[in-house]
Amino acid sequence: MMRQNGGVLNLSLSSLRTRDIVEQLKELQIEFGLLRDDGVERPLRCEKICKLRYAIFVPRSLAAFRRPSLKEALLQCPHAAISGDGQLMKKLRDLARKLGGDFVPELTYNTIPQCVAAVETGAFAAVIPMQTWKGSSASKHIVVEDAALTPLSRQIVVAWHPRTIEVMGAPAERMKSSLIKALKQASEAAGASCS
């Protein structure tokens, strides 16, 4: 939520599901939202930030010192995953069925950073965006990339209701522009494409 306080803009961040972001934007309860492009509905406006590509991150301790196949990484390793029945989980379950199994994570979280932390313990694999994995030693995990994971990719956008800009005026426009610029820069630094 964005509020002006003596000429200073304060920004508050919340982690919400796509559906909740869209509803709150449409009801003018929040000013900006970061979400998948296919979740944006009229009358909302949006601007592309980056495209997330997914891979399976497997701790070496679970991989018996060899690179696991997609099937092994997805179906034979204990997994941490985002909770709920969102689009990502549905696609992962569909992929698991195509590979002859079921995707049932042993641990569920509300955020991707929590999944990253689970992988870092060495006890869980996770299907997470390539761009979220930074700084960890490559000697501690194996990244399993496969064309079958391509349908998990998603375009991320910043969305807003045009009425927000009309009502709040120049401060909201500046905040929107600054937010988009900062998110694009951070995405590029993390290796995400903006296409």
N, C-alpha and C positions, 0 to 999 in steps of 0.2 A: 504494500500500500504506500502511496506517495502522499506526503503532506508537506505544506510549506510552513516554515517556522521562522519568521523574521528574515525572509529572503533566502533561507537555506532549505534545500529540499532533503527530506529524510526518506530513505528507501527501506522498506521492510520486505523480507523474503519469506515465502511459505512454500512447502512442498505439497503439491496437490495433484490429483489425477487429471488427465486431459479433460474429461467430461466436466469436472468441477471447475477447472480453469475457464472453460468456455462459458459455463453458466454464470460464473461470477463476473466475467468480462461483460457479458450481455446485460447483466443486471447492474452494471457500473459499481460493483462492490470492490473490484480491484482495477487498477489502471492498466497494467501490462501483464502478459503471461508468456511463458516460454513453453512451447508445446509442439507436437507433430503437426506438419502442414495439413495432413488429411483430417485433422480435428477441427480446423477453423471453419466457422459457420458465418453466414450473413447475419448481421451487418458488419461483422468484425473485419478489420484490415490487418495485414501482416507483412513482414519482411523476412526473407530467408536469412538464417544465421549460418547453418552448417548442415552437412550430411553426416550422420553417425553410421559407422560400419561396425558390425558386431563380429566377435570372435569368441572362442572358448578359451579361457585362461585356466590352465591345469597346473597345480603345484607339481614340481618334479617328484615329490614324495609320493604322489598318487600315480605317477606314470611309469614306474618301474624302469627309470633311466632310458626310456625310448619315447619317441614321438607317437602318441596315440592317434588312431584314426578318428574321423569325425564320430563314427558310431561308438567307439570306445569312450571318447571324451564326453559325449552327451549321455550315454546310457549306462556306463559302468563306473563312473566317478560319482561320489556324493556331491551334490550341487547346492549352492546358495543361489537364490533368485529373488526377483522382485515379487512381492506378494500380490495376490488378486488374480483375476481372470481377464486382464487387459489384453490388448492386441499382441504384445510380445509373447506372453505366455501361451496364447492360442496358437501362434505360429510355431513356437517351440514344441508344443504338444503334437501339432501336425507333422513337423519334421521327424520327431521321435517315432510316430506311427509309421511313416514312410521307411524308417530305418529298422522297423520291426520291434519296437519297444514302446515304453511309456516314459514320459518325462515327469518325474515326481521329485521335486527338490526336497532335500532333507531339512533345509533351513530357508526361511523366507524373511525378507526385509522390506522396508518401505522405500529405501533409496539405493542408488547405484554405489555410492561410496561405502555403504555398509557391506555390499556384496564384494567390493574390492578388498575390504578389511578381512572378510571371511577367507578369500583366496590367500591373502597374506599370512593367515594362520598356518597354511599348509594342509589343512584338513578338508577343504572344499574347492571344487572347480566352480566357475561361473561363466555364463554367457553375458558379456558386458561390452559396451562400446570400446573400440580400440583406443579412442582418444582419452578415455578415463584412466588408462593405465600409465602412470608416470613414475619415474624414479626408482622403481623396484628393480632389483638385480635380475637380469635375464637368466642367471644361473639357478634361480629359485622357482621358475615357472616355465611352462611351454605354452606358446600361443598356437592354437589350432584354428587355422583359417581354411575355409572351404567355400566353393561356389554355392553350396546348398544353404549357406548362411546369408547369402545376398538378400533374400526376401525380408530379412529382419531389419535391413537398413532403413533409416528414416530421415526425412528432411525436418530439421528443427527451425522454427520461426519464432519471432517475437510478434505477439498479436495485441491488438487494442481495439476498443470501441471508438469510432470516430467522434462520438459525443464527448468522450473524455477530453480530447484535444480542444473541441469547441468550448467546453465549459471551463477547463483549467487554463486554456490559452497558451501563451509563450512558455511558461515554466514546464508544462507537460510536453510541449514540442521539443524543448531542449533536453528534457529527461529522456524522451523517446530516442532522439538522435544520439545522445551520449551512451545510452544503454545498448543500442544497436551497434555502435562503433566499438564499444568495449567488448561486447560478446563476440563480434566477428574477429577482433584482434586475438582474443583468448582462444577462440576456435582454431584460428590459423596457427597460433603458437603450439597448440596441442596436436596439430597435424590433420585437422578436419578440413574437408573441402567445402566450399560455399556453394557448390552447384547442386 
